[in-house]
Amino acid sequence: MSAEEPRPQPAIRLAGLRRDYGDRAALDGVDLELAAGESLVVLGPNGAGKTTLLRVLGTLLRPSGGEVEVLGCALPREAWKLRGRIGYLGHEPLLYRDLSGRENLRFQARLHGIGAAPAEARIAALLAAVGMERRADERVAELSAGMRQRLSICRSVLHEPELLLLDEPDSNLDVEGRELARELIGPDSGSTRVVVTHDPERFLPEADRVLRLGIDELAAVS
Amino acid sequence: MTPSRVAFAAILGKDLRAELRTLQSLPAMALFSVTTFVIFRFGLDRTSLSGSLAAGVLWATLLFAAVLGINRLFVAEREEGGFDAIRLAPIDRSALFAAKVAALLVYLLALELVAVPIFAVFFLSSAASLPPLLAVLALADLGLAATGTLISSMAVNSRARDLLVPLVLLPLAVPLMIAATGATEPLMALGGPSYDRFGTWLMVLGLYDLIFALVGYAVFDFLLED
């Protein structure tokens, strides 16, 4: 009899996940397992619940039913244990318009408990990685949407998260921006990734798993 | 978990830096109070006020000016995604409540640095009531900041927040106003300040502060949930 290797705990485990908005179910019965380090691409038409799924995984929305386990934490009960381990890149850049990009990143670093000296070094490295060193001291309100997206990418990986939740990560980015962002949030970033996209051609080649959400249809994992 | 004092300092510093840069709340609050004093001066046709009338004019003006700042307290968090960024961070959410109370407290103190001297010039015959008034201002500001932060966090997700804040805040502020005017009235009495029941009113203000600080601390986490 051969001793079986203990099965590693999945980074994400969903069983019958449901999320309602009033009478309408945005997610209904989503089942999924994603191993640590894998990339999941989430596809589906508008209104299929892709962003809702990301927000549930990111502890920003409570599930209405089913089981949700992220990085070993059962949600919503253990959401507090999960905070700080997730990098979230949503539709909104989550940057204060009246602060500069650098000030925003310093603020985020302090919220994540990163000391001043390591934070400065990390911020400088990230700004250089996305080509924003020269514009980092301008107010966010004065920057283009693409530049805000670059800063938002820096914000989402500043604390070196284990899990990246990326909602249309390429939106507003030019070709150069996409290539630079790939270094930080691409499949070689070392993090488990969940990518919501309307551009399967771009993201499917780097996907380990694909989740297709449909309106009034069961979610399908491949 | 990031220590709460670090999160508190970060959020407070961010709020004050943004306000200093944009001046969205403070000038409006100060201008409102000065304009209201001018209206009272000509509306009442009096160059000097004392007792309950003086206390009422001062506190009604400060309260309505405070509403302008309270309305905007969480707007950046709501409109620029700051709530999500804070909810994703490993911090005790009561640090956000405490930092917002502190930011509002700073706004109120800055408002009073402008409004109270102008009130004294417009309506008081002597400045003798001003030193003891500082204790009343400090305690009333703390209560108003705690209540205002709580109400503002509840109203910010509503499209009708400009209506909701005064509609909910003003009834809750009635006990605070009764105590603040009760403490201020003898200080501005004709013939110089007296301290009749001054200590009692200060204790009532302190109790109000304590109750709303504890209520805010207890429910704020729940208010941030979706």
Interface residues (C-beta under 8 A of the other chain):
Chain A: G58 T59 L60 L61 R62 W80 R83 G84 I86 Y88 G90 E92 P93 L94 L95 Y96 R97 D98 L99 E103 F107 Q108 R110 L111 H112 G113 R139 R155
Chain B: M1 T2 P3 V6 A7 A9 A10 I11 G13 K14 R17 A18 R21 T22 A76 E80 G81 G82 D84 A85 I86 R87 L88 A89 P90 I91 E225 D226
